[in-house]
Amino acid sequence: MTTVFGVSAASWAMLMAVSPLLQVREIRRRRSSAGISIGYFVVLLVGFALWVAYGLARHDLPLVLPNSLALLVTAFTIVVALRHRPAQ
């Protein structure tokens, strides 16, 4: 049973890591990131960086991989959101 939970959790973690791409898709569709909280994504970015550092310190690949992917996707999301910010 532990293996089933482990595989399920790892699979879901990878899905969670790429989920901000749904927001990127919406930003690009609207050509605007108005209403998107960049601060929220910055908080996530710092959290993912901390989890990656912790996973590296523990030599825990299942912790490092999804959080590294999430870190990259979140950074990409921030870049897209900043590029599509309406002029103020």
VEXDRENVO-848465 format. One line per 3 residues: number of its first residue (from 1); their letters; for each residue x negated, y negated, z of N, C-alpha, C, CB. Coordinates in pm, whole numbers, plus 50000, padded with zeros to 5 digits. Glycine has a CB too. Example, Ala and Ser with C-alpha at 12.3 -4.5 7.8 and 13.67 -1.06 7.14 Angstrom:
VEXDRENVO-848465
1> as> 48681/50569/50780/48770/50450/50780/48680/50330/50780/48869/50447/50905 ~ 48715/50225/50708/48633/50106/50714/48710/49997/50787/48592/50060/50572
end
This chain:
VEXDRENVO-848465
1> mtt> 49919/50120/50000/50000/50000/50000/49914/49873/50000/50093/50000/50120 ~ 49801/49877/50069/49711/49762/50074/49661/49727/49935/49594/49789/50167 ~ 49631/49830/49855/49583/49807/49718/49690/49739/49634/49541/49939/49653
4> vfg> 49815/49781/49649/49925/49720/49574/49937/49572/49609/50058/49793/49603 ~ 49930/49542/49738/49937/49402/49781/49817/49323/49730/49945/49393/49935 ~ 49700/49383/49734/49579/49316/49688/49586/49283/49540/49459/49402/49715
7> vsa> 49627/49379/49459/49639/49357/49315/49749/49255/49287/49669/49490/49241 ~ 49860/49265/49356/49970/49170/49337/49927/49029/49375/50092/49212/49420 ~ 49861/49015/49488/49816/48883/49534/49713/48824/49438/49758/48893/49675
10> asw> 49620/48905/49392/49516/48856/49301/49578/48815/49167/49408/48964/49278 ~ 49672/48894/49119/49740/48861/48993/49818/48731/49007/49833/48975/48950 ~ 49889/48718/49117/49970/48597/49138/49879/48475/49157/50062/48615/49260
13> aml> 49765/48495/49221/49670/48384/49240/49622/48331/49105/49550/48430/49326 ~ 49597/48419/49010/49554/48376/48877/49668/48301/48807/49508/48497/48792 ~ 49790/48348/48824/49905/48279/48766/49921/48140/48829/50034/48362/48786
16> mav> 49905/48132/48960/49912/48003/49028/49802/47910/48980/49902/48022/49180 ~ 49686/47966/48950/49572/47884/48907/49600/47814/48775/49448/47971/48894 ~ 49674/47879/48687/49700/47819/48556/49833/47744/48551/49699/47926/48449
19> spl> 49911/47750/48656/50043/47687/48656/50042/47536/48633/50111/47716/48785 ~ 49938/47462/48673/49937/47319/48639/49939/47291/48489/49816/47253/48701 ~ 49906/47390/48409/49912/47371/48264/50056/47345/48218/49855/47494/48191
22> lqv> 50154/47388/48296/50293/47355/48266/50314/47204/48278/50389/47432/48361 ~ 50249/47144/48377/50258/46999/48394/50187/46928/48280/50198/46956/48529 ~ 50072/46981/48240/49998/46923/48127/50084/46926/48001/49866/47001/48103
25> rei> 50151/47038/47979/50238/47050/47862/50347/46944/47864/50302/47190/47857 ~ 50404/46920/47981/50510/46820/47994/50456/46678/47973/50577/46831/48132 ~ 50340/46651/48027/50278/46519/48009/50253/46494/47860/50145/46509/48088
28> rrr> 50200/46593/47793/50170/46575/47651/50298/46564/47569/50085/46692/47600 ~ 50401/46637/47607/50528/46629/47535/50588/46489/47548/50628/46734/47588 ~ 50583/46434/47669/50640/46300/47694/50545/46188/47654/50675/46285/47841
31> rss> 50418/46223/47637/50313/46124/47610/50300/46023/47723/50341/46051/47478 ~ 50329/46068/47844/50321/45982/47961/50307/46067/48086/50446/45890/47970 ~ 50228/46016/48181/50219/46083/48310/50286/46000/48419/50072/46109/48345
34> agi> 50372/45908/48378/50449/45831/48476/50529/45929/48562/50544/45727/48405 ~ 50528/45907/48688/50601/45995/48779/50519/46113/48828/50724/46046/48711 ~ 50397/46127/48779/50309/46234/48823/50217/46179/48931/50227/46293/48703
37> sig> 50210/46247/49043/50123/46204/49151/49983/46260/49130/50179/46248/49288 ~ 49892/46172/49091/49754/46215/49074/49693/46247/49211/49670/46106/49001 ~ 49735/46174/49314/49688/46202/49449/49715/46345/49491/49753/46107/49547
40> yfv> 49830/46395/49455/49866/46534/49485/49765/46630/49423/50008/46566/49433 ~ 49731/46606/49297/49637/46693/49229/49495/46679/49286/49637/46664/49080 ~ 49461/46560/49333/49330/46540/49396/49322/46620/49526/49304/46388/49424
43> vll> 49430/46620/49604/49433/46700/49727/49414/46848/49694/49566/46678/49804 ~ 49483/46895/49591/49467/47034/49548/49323/47061/49504/49564/47068/49433 ~ 49266/46968/49429/49129/46983/49379/49030/47003/49494/49089/46861/49295
46> vgf> 49041/46920/49596/48952/46931/49712/48975/47065/49782/48975/46813/49812 ~ 49100/47104/49797/49130/47233/49859/49072/47350/49783/49279/47250/49872 ~ 49085/47348/49651/49029/47457/49570/48877/47460/49582/49071/47442/49421
49> alw> 48814/47342/49584/48668/47337/49598/48625/47396/49733/48619/47191/49586 ~ 48700/47368/49838/48668/47423/49969/48685/47576/49970/48758/47360/50076 ~ 48791/47626/49906/48811/47770/49901/48702/47839/49819/48948/47802/49841
52> vay> 48658/47775/49711/48549/47831/49632/48422/47838/49717/48524/47746/49503 ~ 48392/47729/49787/48273/47727/49873/48280/47835/49981/48256/47587/49939 ~ 48396/47848/50042/48415/47951/50145/48399/48091/50085/48555/47937/50211
55> gla> 48460/48112/49969/48449/48243/49903/48305/48275/49865/48537/48247/49780 ~ 48231/48174/49818/48090/48196/49785/48009/48230/49910/48032/48071/49716 ~ 48038/48160/50019/47967/48186/50144/47994/48328/50194/48008/48084/50251
58> rhd> 48113/48378/50169/48150/48513/50212/48118/48620/50106/48298/48518/50246 ~ 48072/48575/49990/48049/48668/49877/48178/48743/49844/47934/48769/49909 ~ 48287/48668/49839/48421/48724/49819/48473/48685/49681/48518/48674/49931
61> lpl> 48443/48767/49582/48479/48738/49443/48629/48721/49422/48428/48848/49354 ~ 48715/48804/49485/48859/48782/49467/48907/48647/49519/48935/48892/49535 ~ 48834/48586/49606/48867/48452/49656/48808/48345/49564/48816/48433/49800
64> vlp> 48690/48371/49511/48621/48273/49428/48686/48259/49291/48475/48313/49412 ~ 48718/48370/49226/48767/48364/49088/48894/48283/49069/48791/48502/49039 ~ 49004/48314/49138/49124/48235/49114/49111/48089/49156/49241/48297/49186
67> nsl> 49035/48064/49263/49018/47926/49307/48926/47848/49214/48963/47923/49449 ~ 48831/47914/49152/48747/47847/49052/48830/47811/48929/48628/47938/49010 ~ 48914/47904/48887/49002/47876/48773/49098/47763/48808/49082/48003/48733
70> all> 49154/47767/48928/49246/47661/48971/49174/47526/48978/49307/47695/49108 ~ 49050/47526/49021/48971/47404/49028/48955/47343/48889/48833/47431/49092 ~ 48921/47426/48792/48903/47378/48655/49034/47327/48595/48845/47489/48567
73> vta> 49140/47403/48612/49270/47365/48556/49321/47237/48622/49373/47479/48573 ~ 49303/47225/48751/49348/47105/48821/49267/46982/48778/49337/47124/48972 ~ 49137/46999/48761/49055/46888/48712/49101/46846/48572/48904/46927/48710
76> fti> 49130/46944/48488/49180/46916/48353/49314/46842/48360/49195/47047/48273 ~ 49400/46884/48451/49530/46820/48468/49513/46673/48508/49614/46895/48574 ~ 49420/46646/48598/49394/46508/48639/49347/46424/48521/49290/46505/48753
79> vva> 49257/46479/48442/49206/46407/48325/49319/46376/48228/49096/46489/48253 ~ 49403/46474/48199/49516/46453/48108/49611/46348/48165/49592/46586/48082 ~ 49640/46358/48294/49732/46261/48357/49675/46120/48351/49759/46300/48504
82> lrh> 49546/46105/48375/49485/45972/48369/49486/45915/48228/49341/45978/48421 ~ 49465/46001/48130/49466/45955/47990/49605/45915/47943/49411/46064/47899 ~ 49706/45969/48005/49844/45941/47963/49916/45848/48061/49924/46072/47949
85> rpa> 49839/45774/48141/49898/45677/48232/49949/45558/48154/49798/45633/48340 ~ 50072/45515/48183/50121/45395/48114/50043/45271/48159/50272/45375/48141 ~ 50026/45177/48067/49956/45052/48099/50040/44973/48201/49932/44967/47970
88> q> 49971/44911/48295/50044/44837/48399/50023/44691/48387/50004/44883/48536
end
